[in-house]
Structure formats: structure tokens, C-alpha cells
Amino acid sequence: MDIVKLWEPGARERYYVSKFNITADQVDEFAKGVARSYVEGFCWVLAYYYRGCPSWKWFYPFHYAPFAADLVDISNLTIDFDH
């Protein structure tokens, strides 16, 4: 059963509530953290293939990706891995 229903208004909130088991009032702040971790994952992969493993401790802490619309302002993020 499709709970998210991307074609209906409110899909973003339903996505986070159903996939991450949070409440609707937590969505905005939580989504920022998921998006940041997702971008960190991209950076980790690129660093791994171009410079070697940037961190053996880093991992993506979620099972699902962020809603695509939440990948905004990623150019403002500073990503640094502990060596």
C-alpha cells in the first residue's frame, strides 16, 4: 500500500512520518539532518575514490534517503571527516 502518495499534497510529510517513524511536527528539522548526512555520504564516496578513505568511522545513520526537495542549500555545507 502506498502511504506516501507523491501525487497528493503533503507527500513530503507522509514520507518522513512513514519512513523515519517521526511525528509531523518534527519533519522540518529532521529532514535537514537527513539531507546533511546524505550529502556527507556523497562526499565520503567521492573522497574514497579520489583520495582514499576519509574516515573509517563515518556511516550513513539512516535506512532511507531524504526527500529530494530537501537537498537545497547544500553548497553552504562544510563537510569534514575525522581522520
KACORCOR-V554293 format. One record per pair of residues at least 24 apart in sequence whose ideal C-beta (glycine too) atoms are under 6 Angstrom apart, sorted by the first residue. I is the first residue (numbers start at 0). J is the second residue. Records with the same first field share a line. If there is no record, write none. Layout:
# KACORCOR-V554293
I: J ; J
This chain:
# KACORCOR-V554293
11: 66
14: 66
18: 63
30: 69
33: 61 ; 65
34: 65 ; 69 ; 70
36: 60
37: 64 ; 65
38: 73 ; 76
39: 78
42: 78
53: 80
54: 80 ; 81
